[in-house]
Amino acid sequence: MTPDNLPLIIAGPILRHCDNHHFTLWFVSREPLSNLSVALTQQGDTPVELFQQALTEQQYLALPLGQRAYQYLIQLEQPELLPSDQSIAYQVYADDVALFGNIEDIQYDEQTPVNFIVKPKIEHMLHGSCRNAHHHSGDALVAADTQLGQDLSLAARPSLLMMSGDQVYVDDIAGPMLYAIGKVIELLGLHDEHIDAQMLTHSKQISYQPAALYQRHQKLLPHTEYPAKTALGRWYRNHPVFTSSLAENHLVSLSEVMALYLLTWSPELWQQIDIPKEVAGLSPKLQQRWQQEWQHLFEFKAGLHQVRRLLAHIPTYMIFDDHDVTDDWNLTAKWEEAAYGHRFSKRIIGNALIGYTLFQGLGNAPAVFQPTIAAKLKQFLSDYDETSHDSLIDDLLKFENWHYQLNTSPKVVVLDTRTNRWRSESNLAKPSGLMDWEALMEFQQQLVGEDKVIIVSAAPMFGVKLIETIQRTATAFGASLLVDAENWMAHPGTANTLLSIFQHRKTPQQFVILSGDVHYSFAYDIRIRFRRGGPRIYQITSSGIRNQFPEKLLPCFDKLNGWLYGHFSPLNFFTKRKRMSIRGRIPNGERSQRLVNNSGIGHVYFGENGEPTSIRVLHADMSITQFDPPRSKR
């Protein structure tokens, strides 16, 4: 493993915000590039040059991640830059050298250059969440690439890929992955940082030897306990920093977060790293765990060539959920009080948020980060010091534009359900609302004048009632953090305001809600009781891309939910959603099943009026689950 073996492009390219007026492309190179230019060509019998010129400093953002890692975000914006429904080839040049010409397996065939299609009228889109590199399930992005490679026609191309949270698991890292992260930090010369912690003063002190792994929750991460106020008294103690039950290898430094993203998106760095299958210094139990994780990571990295090819051909959008930063991020006001009041835990959270900004947030809507956040990022990465590090984290924690919308038909509204929480006033240890009143009012304004809309919410707005009841019961006993009690109905203010938006007479007539988070898939058809007409609502949940719910537990929840909260159950009239009639769609005709527990990527097809005409999940094994309408609609 030497820097001399590094290819010029070590991650990407990934298409980000692309429409008729924008072209956004992300990649990472091993060295700074000069004299950048871009060529965009409409393919066909007679190719048409759409854009071919040198880039100005305003048209790209160059960020030095380390001595041998430079991130580039190309941002072209001009009226009618790209035509609709046409295959558009792209290439980036540095000193007249094509950057993507020698990348292995990036093209679907040798005669067809890397390309994409702008489809502002959404007839078909992909969506999913929760991609855990070392989970034992398959990677559904590989299946999506395989399917796309079978038919590259205009009709078969999805308009976009929406990734609705947990694209990485900063709080749940396999031992072999952490070992690889240490090697990448060394290989690329990623930035070091000073750390103000009892056991650690500098990131150079972090050991990546196997014997030092699986110990961070005991020897490195900050611990804060507080008694939770409950209806039965102050007897239950939560652990807000950090709450993941798999935090043995929770990432700490910014360089670790950067390395994780690079290893998650692209195969090049894996070719430079040799991870031993058997290591010394671990107990027999941890040795067995290491080998299982090693096998799962081996399977994960084997598919990364296909994942990169998919992301190079379809515009991709992202939004965070908790694991992109840390488990239960901002779940309760008490959690926030403990986490941000501790200097070390605030730094850990801030480093994950910087990583999200670099590798996910910037590409969604580049303009909202200009000029302040982008300039501070560049200054910080170019001339690191502890003061600028803390200042950048403070700015990102106060940033209010993580949400965004896409000018498509139907309009896509992507919600930030993490940083604008409606905190509980009765008990700071109770779950906060996923959005506060001001954020919900802004959301409502985005719906005015629209007849159809696609909403992206990391957590389902209409979830499984049985599971929500279990979470509410656990919250009464002070165990909200233990059961991840964050759903849209957990906070009365948020729940009532959200339901009022759906019931408002001026809201769109077609709502499609795309969600993830829960590690299983389902689809609901929702109507307002006792009203003729008036909005049709569809809750579509696809989760996870590479993750699953505990296999033996979900069927039990599925059956109990059907018995207790089926469509005709009187218990529905005792829930906050009593005004809503919710009918579960039927997966592959299975009469008694509503929840599907198999990693996959969601496919939604839309009609002219914005109503879903087909809802399905493509699983990692290439099987398909079709969610059929409720029996009363057939």
Secondary structure, DSSP 8 states (H G I E B T S, - for coil): --GGG--SEEEEEEE-S-BTTEEEEEEEESS---SEEEEEEE-SSS-EEEEEEE--GGGEEEEEEETTEEEEEEEEE-TT-S-SSSEEEEEEEETTEESSTT-TT-SSBTTB-SEEE---B-SEEEEE--B-TT-SS--HHHHHHHHHHH--STTTS-S-EEE-S-SS-TT---HHHHHHHHHHHHHHTB---B---SS-SBGGG---SGGGTT-HHHHTS--EEEEE--TT-S-EEEEEET--TTGGG---SHHHHHHHHHHHH-SGGGGG----SS-SSS-HHHHHHHHHHHHHHHHHHHTHHHHHHHHTTS-EEE---STTT-TTTT-BHHHHHHHHTSHHHHHHHHHHHHHHIIIIIHHH-GGGGTTHHHHHHHHHHHS--HHHHHHHHHHHHH-----EEE-SBSEEEE---SSS-B--SS-TTSB-BSS-HHHHHHHHHHHTT-SEEEEE-SS-SS--HHHHHHHHHHHHTT-TTTTT---TTSSHHHHHHHHHHHH-TTS-SEEEEEE-SSSSBEEEEEEETT-SS--EEEEEE---TB----TTTHHHHHHHHHHHH-TT-GGGGGSTTTTEEEEE-EETT-TT---B-S-EEEEEEE-TTS-EEEEEEEETTS-EEEEE--GGG-
